[in-house]
């Protein structure tokens, strides 16, 4: 997986609120129901969701940040 921070467009020092806002904005734009004619949007939506799942969990985020 690519860098989850860059996928969501947030800095490494971003707080939970900023991460959530960035995720919701991207999820709204890329949701498969809104982009039925664009198959790449579904892949991108999945990538954004995976990045959010990682960064929204404090334990997983800490492990990622430590390498």
C-alpha positions as CSV (number, residue, x, y, z in Angstrom):
1,X,0.0,0.0,0.0
2,X,1.1,3.5,-0.7
3,X,1.6,6.1,2.0
4,X,-1.9,6.4,3.7
5,X,-1.2,10.0,4.6
6,X,-0.6,11.0,1.0
7,X,-3.7,8.9,-0.1
8,X,-5.9,11.0,2.2
9,X,-3.9,14.2,1.6
10,X,-3.1,14.9,5.2
11,X,0.2,15.5,7.0
12,X,1.8,12.9,9.4
13,X,0.9,15.2,12.3
14,X,-2.8,15.3,11.4
15,X,-5.2,14.8,14.2
16,X,-8.1,12.3,14.1
17,X,-10.6,15.1,13.2
18,X,-8.5,16.1,10.1
19,X,-8.1,12.5,9.0
20,X,-11.9,12.0,9.3
21,X,-12.7,15.1,7.4
22,X,-10.3,14.2,4.6
23,X,-11.7,10.7,4.4
24,X,-15.3,11.8,4.2
25,X,-14.6,14.3,1.5
26,X,-12.8,11.7,-0.7
27,X,-15.3,9.0,0.1
28,X,-18.1,11.3,-1.0
29,X,-16.3,12.1,-4.3
30,X,-15.2,8.5,-5.1
31,X,-18.2,6.4,-3.8
32,X,-19.0,3.7,-6.4
33,X,-22.7,4.7,-6.4
34,X,-21.8,8.2,-7.6
35,X,-19.3,6.9,-10.2
36,X,-21.0,4.0,-11.8
37,X,-19.4,4.8,-15.2
38,X,-15.8,5.0,-13.8
39,X,-14.4,1.7,-12.6
40,X,-11.2,3.3,-11.4
41,X,-13.2,5.3,-8.8
42,X,-14.2,2.1,-7.1
43,X,-10.5,1.0,-6.8
44,X,-9.6,4.5,-5.5
45,X,-12.5,4.4,-3.0
46,X,-11.2,1.1,-1.7
47,X,-7.7,2.5,-1.4
48,X,-9.0,5.6,0.5
49,X,-11.0,3.3,2.9
50,X,-8.0,1.1,3.6
51,X,-5.9,4.2,4.4
52,X,-8.6,5.6,6.7
53,X,-9.0,2.2,8.5
54,X,-5.2,2.3,9.2
55,X,-5.0,5.9,10.3
56,X,-8.2,6.0,12.3
57,X,-7.1,3.2,14.6
58,X,-4.5,4.6,17.1
59,X,-2.8,1.2,17.6
60,X,-2.4,0.5,13.8
61,X,-1.3,4.1,13.1
62,X,1.4,3.8,15.8
63,X,2.7,0.6,14.3
64,X,2.7,2.1,10.8
65,X,4.5,5.2,12.0
66,X,7.2,3.1,13.8
67,X,7.7,1.1,10.6
